[in-house]
Amino acid sequence: MTRKGKLVFIVVIIMAILLKEEVYGILFHLNITNKVDNYICEIKNKNIEKLYNELVEAYKYDDNLNYELEHTKILFNNTYNLTDKITIYKGHKNNIKEKNLVINEQGLVGIVNKVNKNSSEVVLLTNKDLNLSVKINENYGILKYENNELIVMGINNKGKLDIGDKVYTSDVSNYPKNVLIGFVSNISVDNYEIEKVLKITPAVNFNNLKYLSVITDLRGQE
């Protein structure tokens, strides 16, 4: 097939996908309907396979957690409006409540802030109004987002910490414990040399949020 012929064929394929009924007669006269149908089926099958693999990868952590999860996706993302919030599809009818933690396969994404019937607003970890109790080894501190960075404050200067240590939700808050938040990337002390100030690299890639889960309860408990 010539270069021009290939171009015509590609254009016809696109038309067939968008307006299959309308162009079917034309394709019949060009005697390429079978090729087009096969190509469309191939595209659909690849998309289905890709979606399946994404879902398996996204929710493979489900059985390993002691939490009841309600799976969802993003309905609206308004992080570019400097509010650092997202809206998810699930709401009251799905047993979603305020202060439920939202996670993905990487770790903690944020906290449910507002619940409607069929949707909920989620405050991300990158929201400047967020304050969260965290645990690093045997140390407890408060996670905040300041100057475009996640930091942990309130840990005594004598606390044992290393670069790369994992940061989890703590067991002294009202939130589910041991949910991964991120990793210690820098350790310094405050101006009074009393407390450590930690910079945290989040476990979650906030530029690529797709499939999420809301922790609704502990498994096996009411």
N, C-alpha and C positions, 0 to 999 in steps of 0.2 A: 504494500500500500504506500502511495506517495505521501510526502509530507502534507500536501494539501488535503489529500484523502483522509489522513489521520485527523487533521483539524476538523474536517466536516463531521467525521464520526464522533469525535469528542463532543462537539456542539449538539449533535443529535442525541447523544447519551444524556447530556444535561437537560435537554428539552424533555426527554422521555421521563426522567425522574420527576421533573416539576409538573409537566402537563402530559402525562402518559396517555390519557384518553384522547386528547385533542390531536396528538401527533401520531397516533397509532396507525392511522390510515396512510400517512406519508411513509412511515417506516415499512409498512407492508409492501408498498410499491417499490421501495428501495431494496426489498428482500433481505433486510437485516434485523427483522423483529426478534428472531431467536437469539442473535448475538446480543442485542440490547437487553432482552429479558435475562439472559444468563449473566450478563455483566451487572445488572441491577441486583440480582439475587446474590452474586458474589460480594457486592458492596454491603448489602444488608447483613449477610452472614458474618462478614468481617467485623461490622459494627456491633452485632450481637455478641460475638466472641470477645471483642475488646471490652464491652460493658460488663460481661460476665466476669472476666479476669479482674477488672477494676473493683467490682463488688466483692469478690473473694479476697482480694488484697486488702480492701478497706475494712472489712468486717471480720477478718480472721482472728482478731483478738477477742471476739465475743465470748467464746467458751472459756477463756482463760481469766475472766474477771468475775469477781463475786458480786456483781451488780446486775440489776435488771436494766436493759437498755432499750431505748426507743430510737430506731434508726430513722434518719431524715436527710434532707438536702437543703441547700441554701435557696431561699425564695428571693431574697433581696440582699445585696451587698452594698452597704453605704460607707465602707471604710475610706473611700476617697473623699468623703465630705468631712474628714477630720473628726468623726464621731466614734470611729472604731467599734462599730456595732454591725451585726448582721441579723437578718430575719430568716427563721427557718419555717418549714412547712407545718410542723406539728404544734398543737396547742392544748387547751383544756380537754378537749374530747379524746386526746391521746395520753391523758394523765400527766401532762407536763405542768410543772409548778415553778414559781419563782425560786431562784437560788439553786435550781438543778444545775449540775455541772455538764458541760458539753465537751465531748472528746472526739478524736478520730484515732486512726491506727497509730499515730505518732505520739499522742499525749493530750494534755489539756488544751482546749481551744478557748473556752470562756465560760461565763455563767449566765443562766437565764435571768433576764432583768424584768421582762414584762410578758404576760401571757394573754393571748386572745383565744377565741374558740378554735380557730384552725391554723394559727401561726403564733410564733413567739419571737421576742427580741432577745438577742444574746450580746452581752458585753464581752468583748474579746480581752485577752490578756494584755493587749497593747493599748488598752483604754486607760487614760491618766487617772480616772476616778476609782480604779480597781485597787483594793487592799485585800490581800489574801494571806492567811497563816500558812507557812510552809515548814517543812522539815528537811534538813540536810544532815545525814548521819544521825547524831544525837542532838543536833542543834536546832533550835526553833527561831524563826524570824518572820518578818512581814515582807511580802512581795509587793512591789510597786512598779509603775511605769513612769519614768522621769527622763526628760531630755532624750526621748526616742530610744530608751534602753530599759530593759527589765533589770531591776536591782532588788537585792534583799538587804534589809537593815534590821537592827535589833539583836544581833548575835554578839555575845561577849567576845572581846578581843582574844581571850584564851581558848575559844572554841577550836577544835581540831577540824580543819578543812583543807582541801586540796583542789587544784584546778582539775576539772573533769568530774567532780562529785555530782551525783544526781540530786535534783531538787524535786520533792514530792509535796502534795497536799498533806497537811499535818493531821494528827489524831486529836488535836485539842480545839478543833473548830467544828462548826455544824455541817461541814462538807464531808463527802466520802474521802477517806484517807488513802494514801499511797498511789495517787494518780500522778503520773510523771508530768512534770512541768518543763524541765530543761536541765541544763548543765552549767556548773560554775565555770566561768571563762576568765574572771579576774578577781583578785582579792586585795583589798586595801583596808585602811582604817580611817575612822572619822577624824575631824580636827582635834578632838580631845584624846585620841588614841585609846578610847574606851570600847568602842564597838567596831566590828568589821563591816565593811561595805562590799557587797558582792555584785558583780555583773553576771547576768545569767543569759545564756544562749537558749532560746526556746526550743523545745523538741519539735514543735509544730512549724511547718512552712506555711505562714499565713498568706503567702502569695498564690497558694495552690490548694485552697480549701474546696473539697467536693462533697464527699460522703461523711456525714457526722452522726454521732449517737448521743442521746441524752441519758444520763444516769438518773433513772426515776426512783430506784429503791435498791436495797440490799436483797440479793437473791435468797429466797426461802424465808423472808421476813415480811411482815405487813407494815 
